[in-house]
Amino acid sequence: NKEMDSSLLLMEEYGFIAADDERYIKTVDRVYKDLNNNGLMYRYTQEDDFGKPTSAFTICTFWMVRALFVVGRKEEAQMMFDSLI
């Protein structure tokens, strides 16, 4: 399954992978590309028991802010954080 889920951003925080690991950096890029909707992050976009998701989750956006920061994209992280707040 190639569908992305914002919870993948937590792999680094929980110690499963290093922030400078190319696999994590690519994961952050892909999650951002696939799940970002006007500066807010979807948890996922695949259909579930409630249908296709139509709203973002604030917590997922905070996960992305942190992920961007730890992979070195600090300006992007700051802009996303400022927009969210």
C-alpha positions, -999 to 999 in steps of 0.1 A, spaced: 0 0 0 15 33 -11 -10 56 7 7 80 32 -3 85 68 9 115 89 17 91 118 48 81 98 63 114 109 65 101 144 90 74 135 119 97 143 104 111 175 99 76 189 135 65 180 128 42 151 149 62 127 173 91 128 163 126 116 192 126 92 184 92 77 176 97 40 146 74 43 131 96 69 138 128 50 121 112 19 92 102 41 88 137 54 89 150 18 63 125 6 39 130 35 41 168 29 35 164 -8 6 139 -4 -12 152 27 -7 189 29 -39 209 21 -34 247 22 -9 245 51 -28 219 71 -21 182 72 -45 154 66 -39 123 87 -45 102 55 -66 105 24 -76 69 17 -113 60 23 -122 45 56 -154 35 74 -166 71 73 -157 77 36 -130 98 21 -115 123 47 -124 159 40 -107 177 69 -73 181 83 -61 174 118 -43 201 138 -21 175 156 -9 161 122 2 197 113 22 199 145 38 166 137 48 180 103 62 212 119 84 191 141 94 168 113 104 197 91 124 212 119 144 180 128 153 174 91 167 209 89 139 227 71 136 252 99 122 281 80 94 260 65 87 246 100 85 281 114 62 294 87 39 264 91 39 269 129 32 306 126 3 300 102 -11 273 124 -10 294 155 
